[in-house]
Amino acid sequence: MHHATMTNRKRGRRRAWPAVALLAVLATLSGCGGAEQQDELQGKFGAGSVGAEPVPENIVTVSFTTSGGAAYGQGSFDGVYFTATAAPDPAAGLFGALANAGDQIALSVVRIAGRPDTPCRYRAALMARDEGFDIDASGDRSNAAGIEFHQVNLHGHGQFVSLYCATLANNAGVQVAAVNGNAAFRNSRQLHFVLNSIR
C-alpha cells in the first residue's frame, strides 16, 4: 500500500524480523487451483480485541486498481502504526506491504481475480506442501461493509499466518496476508480495521 504520508517515522527503532521475509514469499506466490479444506471459520470480523486502536487522524486510504489502472476498491490503515516494507508493484499486482516491528505484525496486500476462495486455498496448499506449514482452519467471513472474505489460518516455523481473500468488483479483488509470531494477533484491532475498511 502506498501513500505520500507513509514514511518510516520510527526507522531508528525498527528491527528486522522473520515475518517480513515470509511476506516477500507470500507476495510472489501466484496461480489458480487449490486444495479441499473443511470450512470452520464464519461470522463477521468485528473490531478486534488485541493491541492498539487505530487513530482516526492517522488513517490513510488507498485505491485498489487493475493492471490497467482502473480503480475497483479501496482500503485503509493507520499510517503511523504501520510503516511500508515494500512499495507497490503494479506489474506483480502488489499494492504494498506494511509492518509494525513492536507488535511484530506484517501485512501484504495483492490483487487477485476470480472466486475469492481460490487464491487463498491455493497459497495455503503451497505453503503446506512446500514450506511445512499446517493449515488450521478456513471459512467464509464478512467485514463491516458486508464484503465476503475467504480466510485460511496456518502456522509453522514459529509464525502464524492468516490469508484473507475477497472479490470487490468486476471479478477483481484483494488478498491480505497477515503474519505474526503469536496467534492472538488474529484479533488485532489494527488488522481488523484494515479488513473492515476494504470495500
Disulfide bonds with the S-S distance in Angstrom:
Cys120-Cys165 2.15
